[in-house]
Amino acid sequence: MHQTVRLALAAATAAALTGGLLTFTAATAHAADSTVVAQADFNNDGYGDVAFSAQGAYVNGKKNASQLVVLYGSASGVSSAKRSTISQNTTGVPGTAETGDVFAGDTAFADFNNDGYDDIAVGSPGEDMGSDTDGGSLAILWGSASGITGKGVTVADPAPSTHDYWGSTLAAGDFDGDGKADLAVGSTTATVHVFKGGFSSSGSAGGRYTVKPPIRGADGRGPLNLTAGDINGDGRTDLVVDGYETQTDYGWNTNYYIPGSAGGLTTSGIRTLKPGVITAIGDIDQDGFGDIVSGAQWNTTTEDGTPIPNSAKGGKVWVTYGTVDGPGSATGITQDTGNVPGTSEGNDWFGYELDLGDINGDGFLDLAIGVAGENIGSAVNTGAVTVLYGTASGLNTTSGGQSFAQSTAGVPGSDEDDDMFGIDVKLDDVNGDGRADLVAGSSENAGNGAVTYLPSSGTKITTSGSRTVSPSTAGVSTTGTPYFGANFAD
């Protein structure tokens, strides 16, 4: 199958999503059941938990069989001391670890069986299903008082002959407003399958239907990303689909808003959005409507000099504010906007990853931005993370912004070539103080990967109490390139 880790996205987005140059990637699907960003708690102990993939990990000698890692929150944050490391060879997990399965290629969490514990949907898009090469598989692993232990069920592919990479993109939300978590599933076609909430212990759902946004699907380009959140404030989750448009031969990235309704997602009222292949949704300005943040991290031109629409040097983040009618006005942010930390340069990949959370407890959501291609000193693609704070007027780009790299005092590690610090980012309250903490992934040590924890001080992100979790301390082999921490669950 195609490369699925975010490093493939990095290599391809330098060429800017044109002419089909972007290979298949498993993009994070940010799930929110309302205008408040959801936070996983798999063991229901009151602390936020962080789940992520080791997408290139060897399992019993099987390359890219891959693993899921869950770090459980505690009063001291997250560390390798309290974790689950799971593969398809873990007792209870459907399937068997095989070369190229890419278990946890994408993930999405919600309480799918309504027992009080968050569960996690886990896609294995490279799984061979009998003679169906790369058909893909999907499982739900149940949460419990012990967290994610491996006990789970298969969510069967309802149309295996029509697509490959089943489970390559996922998003969880309450699309029909019935109080039960639904699951949207993508593959290599434009059709998105939606499983209605109320999953049973056998994996059956309360129903199923499909929606088909106008993205390219005929040539194997399904959704790049699925993102769930309530944008129009009606109490039903809406879906943003990042994909390629159908209208040109070049395959420009185009994103679509699909509203929720009493009957579930509906293409009646579908709207075109600003570009980006990574999206987060949450109510930044606390007006009751979810805001859409999209990362268009590519540069202004392709490698052959072709101009790219709605782009900016070094990357751009688009913020589209929600209204009662859905998506409203949009604002573009670059590293040259106001006093945003950094300077727009070449392939910084500003907006490579995004996540929303309330760091300072003021009720306004703040934004963490991965700048994975940032060059610092002589270090190329060493990466950085930018933090912008929310206000009643939206994101503050004039003051208060922060930037973190591995050369920042107190951050573990050092700036090295291709570390790509900020390859993924999470803002979750993992230490139970009511403030969102920052967790950042990197491709540390030639693709081994690492996860860095930077807590909130109560008013901002701080390096005091920071730590790094590495694959070797979390039960993941460093054979090959495991890309530990390259894709967080949302």
C-alpha positions as CSV (number, residue, x, y, z in Angstrom):
1,M,0.0,0.0,0.0
2,H,1.0,3.6,-0.1
3,Q,3.0,5.2,2.6
4,T,0.7,6.2,5.4
5,V,2.8,8.0,8.0
6,R,2.9,11.8,8.1
7,L,6.4,11.8,6.9
8,A,5.0,10.9,3.5
9,L,2.7,13.9,3.8
10,A,5.8,16.1,4.5
11,A,7.6,14.9,1.4
12,A,4.6,15.3,-0.8
13,T,3.2,18.7,0.5
14,A,6.4,20.4,-0.6
15,A,4.9,19.7,-4.0
16,A,1.6,21.1,-2.8
17,L,-1.3,18.8,-3.4
18,T,-1.4,19.4,-7.1
19,G,-1.6,17.0,-10.0
20,G,-2.2,14.1,-7.6
21,L,1.2,14.5,-6.0
22,L,0.0,13.9,-2.4
23,T,0.2,10.2,-1.5
24,F,-2.4,8.6,0.8
25,T,-1.9,9.6,4.4
26,A,-3.7,8.7,7.6
27,A,-4.7,12.1,8.8
28,T,-5.9,12.8,12.3
29,A,-9.7,13.1,12.6
30,H,-10.6,15.6,15.3
31,A,-13.8,14.6,17.0
32,A,-16.1,16.9,18.9
33,D,-19.7,16.2,20.0
34,S,-20.4,19.9,20.5
35,T,-18.7,23.2,20.3
36,V,-16.4,22.0,23.1
37,V,-13.5,19.9,21.9
38,A,-13.7,16.3,23.1
39,Q,-11.1,14.8,25.4
40,A,-10.5,11.0,25.7
41,D,-10.8,9.3,29.1
42,F,-10.5,5.6,28.4
43,N,-10.5,4.5,32.0
44,N,-12.9,7.2,33.3
45,D,-10.6,8.4,36.1
46,G,-11.1,12.1,35.3
47,Y,-7.7,12.6,33.6
48,G,-7.4,13.1,29.9
49,D,-5.6,10.3,28.0
50,V,-3.6,10.5,24.8
51,A,-3.6,7.7,22.2
52,F,-1.4,7.6,19.1
53,S,0.1,5.4,16.5
54,A,3.5,3.9,15.9
55,Q,2.6,3.5,12.3
56,G,5.9,2.0,11.0
57,A,6.5,-0.3,13.9
58,Y,7.6,-3.9,13.5
59,V,5.6,-6.4,15.4
60,N,7.1,-9.9,15.7
61,G,9.3,-9.1,12.7
62,K,6.4,-7.8,10.5
63,K,7.3,-4.4,9.0
64,N,4.6,-1.7,9.3
65,A,2.3,-4.1,11.2
66,S,2.1,-1.1,13.5
67,Q,0.9,-0.5,17.1
68,L,-1.4,1.7,19.1
69,V,0.0,3.4,22.2
70,V,-2.2,4.9,25.0
71,L,-0.7,7.2,27.6
72,Y,-3.0,7.6,30.6
73,G,-3.2,10.9,32.3
74,S,-2.4,11.4,36.0
75,A,-1.7,14.2,38.5
76,S,1.8,14.4,37.0
77,G,0.7,14.3,33.4
78,V,1.5,11.5,30.9
79,S,4.6,9.2,30.9
80,S,5.5,5.7,29.9
81,A,4.8,4.5,33.4
82,K,1.0,4.3,32.8
83,R,0.3,3.1,29.3
84,S,-1.1,0.5,27.0
85,T,0.8,-0.7,23.9
86,I,-1.4,-2.7,21.6
87,S,-1.0,-4.5,18.3
88,Q,-3.2,-7.0,16.4
89,N,-1.3,-9.7,18.3
90,T,-2.7,-8.4,21.6
91,T,-5.3,-10.8,23.1
92,G,-8.8,-9.7,22.1
93,V,-7.8,-7.5,19.2
94,P,-9.4,-8.6,15.9
95,G,-6.9,-9.8,13.3
96,T,-3.2,-10.7,13.3
97,A,-0.2,-8.5,13.0
98,E,1.0,-8.7,9.4
99,T,3.4,-6.8,7.2
100,G,1.9,-3.6,5.9
101,D,-1.4,-3.7,8.0
102,V,-0.7,-0.2,9.4
103,F,-2.8,-0.9,12.5
104,A,-3.9,2.4,14.0
105,G,-3.3,4.2,10.7
106,D,-6.2,6.4,11.8
107,T,-8.1,6.4,15.0
108,A,-11.1,8.2,16.6
109,F,-12.5,8.0,20.1
110,A,-16.0,8.2,21.7
111,D,-18.1,6.2,24.1
112,F,-19.5,4.0,21.3
113,N,-21.3,1.5,23.6
114,N,-22.5,4.2,26.2
115,D,-20.9,2.5,29.2
116,G,-19.1,5.6,30.6
117,Y,-15.7,4.7,29.2
118,D,-14.4,6.2,26.0
119,D,-13.6,3.6,23.3
120,I,-11.3,3.9,20.3
121,A,-12.0,3.0,16.6
122,V,-8.8,1.8,15.0
123,G,-8.3,1.5,11.2
124,S,-5.9,-0.9,9.6
125,P,-6.0,0.4,6.0
126,G,-3.3,-1.9,4.7
127,E,-4.9,-5.1,5.9
128,D,-5.3,-7.8,3.3
129,M,-8.8,-9.3,3.6
130,G,-8.5,-12.7,2.0
131,S,-7.7,-12.1,-1.6
132,D,-8.6,-8.4,-1.3
133,T,-5.1,-6.8,-1.1
134,D,-5.2,-3.6,1.0
135,G,-8.9,-3.9,1.5
136,G,-8.5,-2.6,5.0
137,S,-10.1,-3.4,8.3
138,L,-11.7,-1.5,11.2
139,A,-12.1,-2.4,14.9
140,I,-13.5,-0.8,18.0
141,L,-11.4,-1.4,21.2
142,W,-13.5,-1.0,24.3
143,G,-12.5,1.3,27.2
144,S,-12.7,0.0,30.7
145,A,-11.5,0.7,34.3
146,S,-8.2,-0.6,33.1
147,G,-8.2,1.6,30.0
148,I,-7.8,0.1,26.5
149,T,-6.8,-3.5,27.1
150,G,-7.3,-5.0,23.6
151,K,-10.8,-6.3,24.0
152,G,-12.6,-5.3,20.8
153,V,-14.8,-6.1,17.9
154,T,-14.7,-5.8,14.1
155,V,-16.8,-3.2,12.2
156,A,-17.3,-5.0,9.0
157,D,-16.8,-3.3,5.6
158,P,-20.3,-3.1,4.0
159,A,-18.9,-2.7,0.4
160,P,-15.5,-4.3,0.1
161,S,-15.6,-4.7,-3.6
162,T,-16.0,-0.9,-4.2
163,H,-12.9,0.4,-2.4
164,D,-9.6,-0.2,-0.7
165,Y,-8.1,1.1,2.6
166,W,-11.3,0.7,4.6
167,G,-10.8,2.7,7.8
168,S,-8.2,5.0,6.4
169,T,-10.0,8.1,7.7
170,L,-12.3,8.2,10.8
171,A,-14.3,10.7,12.7
172,A,-16.7,10.3,15.7
173,G,-19.6,12.6,16.6
174,D,-23.3,12.7,17.2
175,F,-24.4,13.6,13.7
176,D,-28.2,13.1,14.3
177,G,-28.3,14.5,17.9
178,D,-29.8,11.4,19.5
179,G,-27.2,11.4,22.3
180,K,-25.3,8.4,20.9
181,A,-21.8,8.5,19.3
182,D,-21.7,7.8,15.5
183,L,-18.7,6.8,13.4
184,A,-17.8,8.1,10.0
185,V,-15.5,6.0,7.9
186,G,-13.6,6.8,4.8
187,S,-11.7,4.7,2.2
188,T,-10.4,5.2,-1.3
189,T,-13.7,6.4,-2.7
190,A,-15.6,9.6,-2.2
191,T,-18.4,7.8,-0.3
192,V,-18.3,8.1,3.5
193,H,-20.0,5.4,5.5
194,V,-21.7,6.5,8.7
195,F,-22.5,4.0,11.5
196,K,-25.2,5.2,13.8
197,G,-24.5,5.1,17.5
198,G,-25.3,2.2,19.8
199,F,-22.5,-0.3,18.9
200,S,-23.1,-3.7,20.5
201,S,-20.6,-6.1,21.9
202,S,-20.6,-7.9,18.6
203,G,-19.8,-4.7,16.6
204,S,-23.2,-4.1,15.1
205,A,-24.4,-0.5,15.0
206,G,-27.8,1.2,15.4
207,G,-27.9,1.7,11.6
208,R,-25.8,2.8,8.7
209,Y,-26.1,5.3,5.8
210,T,-23.7,7.0,3.3
211,V,-22.9,10.5,2.2
212,K,-20.9,11.4,-0.8
213,P,-19.2,14.8,-0.9
214,P,-18.0,16.1,-4.4
215,I,-14.3,15.0,-3.8
216,R,-12.3,12.9,-6.3
217,G,-12.9,9.2,-5.7
218,A,-12.8,7.5,-9.0
219,D,-9.0,7.4,-9.1
220,G,-8.6,6.1,-5.6
221,R,-8.6,9.4,-3.8
222,G,-11.0,9.3,-0.9
223,P,-11.1,11.8,1.9
224,L,-7.8,13.1,3.1
225,N,-9.3,13.8,6.5
226,L,-12.6,13.7,8.3
227,T,-13.3,16.1,11.1
228,A,-16.3,16.3,13.4
229,G,-17.7,19.3,15.3
230,D,-20.9,21.4,15.8
231,I,-20.3,24.4,13.5
232,N,-23.9,25.8,13.4
233,G,-24.6,25.3,17.1
234,D,-27.7,23.1,16.7
235,G,-26.5,20.4,19.0
236,R,-25.8,18.0,16.1
237,T,-22.3,17.3,15.0
238,D,-21.3,18.4,11.5
239,L,-18.6,16.9,9.3
240,V,-15.7,18.6,7.4
241,V,-14.3,16.5,4.6
242,D,-10.8,17.4,3.4
243,G,-10.2,16.1,-0.1
244,Y,-9.4,16.7,-3.7
245,E,-12.0,18.5,-5.9
246,T,-13.5,16.9,-9.0
247,Q,-13.6,20.0,-11.2
248,T,-10.0,20.1,-12.5
249,D,-7.4,17.7,-13.8
250,Y,-4.9,19.1,-11.2
251,G,-6.6,17.8,-8.1
252,W,-6.5,21.0,-6.0
253,N,-7.3,20.4,-2.4
254,T,-10.9,21.5,-1.6
255,N,-12.8,21.0,1.7
256,Y,-16.5,20.6,2.3
257,Y,-18.9,21.2,5.2
258,I,-21.6,18.6,5.6
259,P,-24.2,19.5,8.2
260,G,-25.7,17.2,10.7
261,S,-29.5,16.9,11.0
262,A,-32.2,14.9,12.8
263,G,-31.6,12.2,10.1
264,G,-27.8,12.4,10.3
265,L,-25.3,13.9,7.9
266,T,-26.9,15.4,4.8
267,T,-25.4,16.9,1.6
268,S,-28.3,19.3,1.5
269,G,-26.6,22.5,2.7
270,I,-23.1,21.3,1.8
271,R,-20.6,24.2,1.5
272,T,-17.1,24.6,0.1
273,L,-14.5,25.7,2.6
274,K,-11.0,27.1,2.7
275,P,-8.2,24.6,1.9
276,G,-6.1,22.5,4.2
277,V,-5.5,18.8,4.8
278,I,-5.5,18.9,8.6
279,T,-8.6,20.4,10.3
280,A,-9.7,21.1,13.9
281,I,-13.1,22.3,15.1
282,G,-14.0,24.1,18.3
283,D,-15.6,27.3,19.6
284,I,-12.6,29.6,19.9
285,D,-14.6,32.8,20.6
286,Q,-17.3,31.2,22.8
287,D,-20.2,32.5,20.7
288,G,-21.9,29.0,20.7
289,F,-20.7,28.0,17.2
290,G,-17.8,25.7,16.4
291,D,-15.0,27.3,14.4
292,I,-13.1,25.5,11.6
293,V,-9.3,25.7,11.7
294,S,-7.5,24.2,8.6
295,G,-3.8,23.8,7.9
296,A,-2.7,24.6,4.4
297,Q,0.9,23.9,5.1
298,W,2.2,23.9,1.6
299,N,4.3,26.6,0.0
300,T,3.0,29.1,-2.7
301,T,4.1,27.1,-5.7
302,T,4.8,23.5,-6.7
303,E,8.3,22.3,-7.4
304,D,7.9,23.2,-11.1
305,G,6.7,26.8,-10.2
306,T,2.9,26.3,-10.7
307,P,1.0,28.8,-8.4
308,I,-1.2,27.2,-5.8
309,P,-4.6,28.8,-4.8
310,N,-5.1,30.2,-1.3
311,S,-1.5,29.4,-0.3
312,A,1.2,31.4,1.5
313,K,5.0,31.2,1.7
314,G,5.8,28.6,4.4
315,G,2.2,27.6,5.0
316,K,-1.1,29.1,6.1
317,V,-3.7,28.4,8.7
318,W,-7.3,29.3,7.9
319,V,-9.9,30.0,10.6
320,T,-13.5,29.9,9.5
321,Y,-15.8,31.1,12.2
322,G,-19.1,29.2,12.7
323,T,-22.5,30.8,12.6
324,V,-26.1,29.7,12.9
325,D,-26.0,29.1,9.2
326,G,-22.8,27.1,9.3
327,P,-19.4,28.3,8.1
328,G,-19.0,32.1,8.1
329,S,-16.1,34.5,7.5
330,A,-12.6,33.2,7.2
331,T,-9.2,34.7,8.3
332,G,-5.8,33.5,7.1
333,I,-2.9,33.4,9.5
334,T,0.8,32.9,8.6
335,Q,4.0,33.4,10.5
336,D,4.1,36.9,9.1
337,T,0.7,37.8,10.6
338,G,0.9,40.4,13.4
339,N,3.2,39.1,16.1
340,V,2.8,35.4,15.4
341,P,6.1,33.7,16.4
342,G,8.5,33.0,13.6
343,T,8.9,34.1,10.0
344,S,7.4,32.6,6.9
345,E,10.2,30.8,5.1
346,G,10.2,28.2,2.3
347,N,8.7,24.8,3.4
348,D,8.2,25.6,7.1
349,W,4.9,23.6,6.9
350,F,3.1,26.1,9.2
351,G,-0.2,24.3,9.9
352,Y,1.2,20.8,9.5
353,E,-0.8,19.8,12.5
354,L,-3.5,21.5,14.6
355,D,-5.4,21.1,17.8
356,L,-7.6,23.2,20.0
357,G,-7.9,23.3,23.8
358,D,-8.3,25.8,26.7
359,I,-4.8,26.2,28.1
360,N,-5.5,29.1,30.5
361,G,-9.1,28.2,31.6
362,D,-10.6,31.5,30.3
363,G,-13.3,29.7,28.3
364,F,-11.8,30.6,25.0
365,L,-10.1,27.8,23.0
366,D,-6.4,28.1,22.2
367,L,-4.6,26.7,19.2
368,A,-1.5,24.6,18.9
369,I,0.1,24.6,15.4
370,G,2.7,22.2,14.2
371,V,5.5,23.8,12.2
372,A,7.2,20.6,11.4
373,G,9.5,21.9,8.6
374,E,10.9,24.8,10.5
375,N,14.7,25.3,10.1
376,I,16.4,26.5,13.3
377,G,20.0,27.6,13.1
378,S,21.8,25.0,10.9
379,A,19.2,22.3,11.7
380,V,16.9,21.5,8.7
381,N,13.3,20.4,9.3
382,T,13.9,20.3,13.0
383,G,10.4,21.6,13.7
384,A,8.6,23.8,16.2
385,V,5.1,24.3,17.8
386,T,3.3,27.6,17.8
387,V,0.6,28.4,20.4
388,L,-2.0,31.1,19.8
389,Y,-4.5,32.1,22.5
390,G,-8.3,32.5,22.0
391,T,-10.3,35.6,22.8
392,A,-13.8,36.9,22.3
393,S,-12.6,38.3,19.0
394,G,-11.0,35.0,17.9
395,L,-7.3,34.0,17.9
396,N,-4.9,36.7,19.3
397,T,-2.2,37.2,16.7
398,T,-0.8,40.4,18.2
399,S,0.4,39.3,21.6
400,G,0.8,36.3,23.9
401,G,1.8,33.8,21.3
402,Q,4.4,31.1,22.2
403,S,6.8,29.0,20.2
404,F,8.5,25.8,21.3
405,A,11.4,23.9,19.7
406,Q,13.8,21.4,21.2
407,S,16.3,24.2,21.6
408,T,13.8,26.1,23.8
409,A,15.1,26.2,27.4
410,G,13.5,23.3,29.4
411,V,12.3,21.3,26.4
412,P,13.9,17.9,26.3
413,G,16.2,17.1,23.3
414,S,18.0,19.4,20.9
415,D,17.4,20.7,17.4
416,E,18.5,18.1,14.8
417,D,17.9,17.6,11.1
418,D,14.6,16.0,10.3
419,D,13.3,15.8,13.9
420,M,10.1,17.4,12.7
421,F,9.1,18.5,16.2
422,G,5.3,19.2,15.9
423,I,4.6,16.3,13.4
424,D,1.5,16.0,15.5
425,V,0.1,18.1,18.4
426,K,-2.5,17.6,21.1
427,L,-4.1,20.0,23.7
428,D,-5.6,17.9,26.4
429,D,-5.9,18.2,30.2
430,V,-3.8,15.2,31.1
431,N,-3.0,16.2,34.7
432,G,-6.5,17.1,35.9
433,D,-6.0,20.8,36.7
434,G,-8.7,21.9,34.3
435,R,-6.2,23.4,31.8
436,A,-5.1,21.9,28.5
437,D,-1.5,20.7,28.3
438,L,0.5,20.4,25.1
439,V,1.7,17.0,23.8
440,A,3.8,17.1,20.7
441,G,5.1,14.3,18.4
442,S,8.4,14.3,16.5
443,S,10.2,11.9,14.1
444,E,13.2,12.0,16.5
445,N,16.2,9.7,15.8
446,A,15.7,9.0,12.1
447,G,12.1,8.1,12.3
448,N,12.0,6.4,15.7
449,G,9.8,9.2,16.9
450,A,9.1,10.6,20.4
451,V,6.3,12.3,22.3
452,T,7.0,15.4,24.4
453,Y,4.8,16.6,27.3
454,L,4.7,20.3,28.1
455,P,2.1,21.2,30.8
456,S,0.0,24.3,31.3
457,S,1.1,26.6,34.1
458,G,-2.5,27.7,34.5
459,T,-2.0,30.7,32.2
460,K,0.3,29.4,29.4
461,I,2.3,26.4,28.3
462,T,5.4,25.9,30.3
463,T,8.5,23.7,30.2
464,S,8.5,23.1,33.9
465,G,7.7,19.5,34.4
466,S,8.2,18.6,30.8
467,R,9.3,15.1,29.7
468,T,9.8,12.9,26.6
469,V,8.3,9.5,26.1
470,S,10.3,7.4,23.7
471,P,9.4,4.1,21.9
472,S,11.9,2.1,23.8
473,T,10.2,3.0,27.1
474,A,6.8,2.3,25.8
475,G,7.3,-1.2,24.4
476,V,7.7,-0.3,20.7
477,S,10.6,-1.7,18.7
478,T,13.0,0.8,17.1
479,T,13.7,-1.5,14.2
480,G,13.1,0.4,11.0
481,T,11.1,3.7,11.4
482,P,8.2,3.2,13.9
483,Y,7.2,6.9,13.7
484,F,6.1,6.8,17.3
485,G,3.8,9.7,18.0
486,A,3.1,10.6,14.3
487,N,-0.7,10.5,14.6
488,F,-2.7,11.3,17.7
489,A,-6.3,10.1,18.1
490,D,-9.0,12.8,18.2
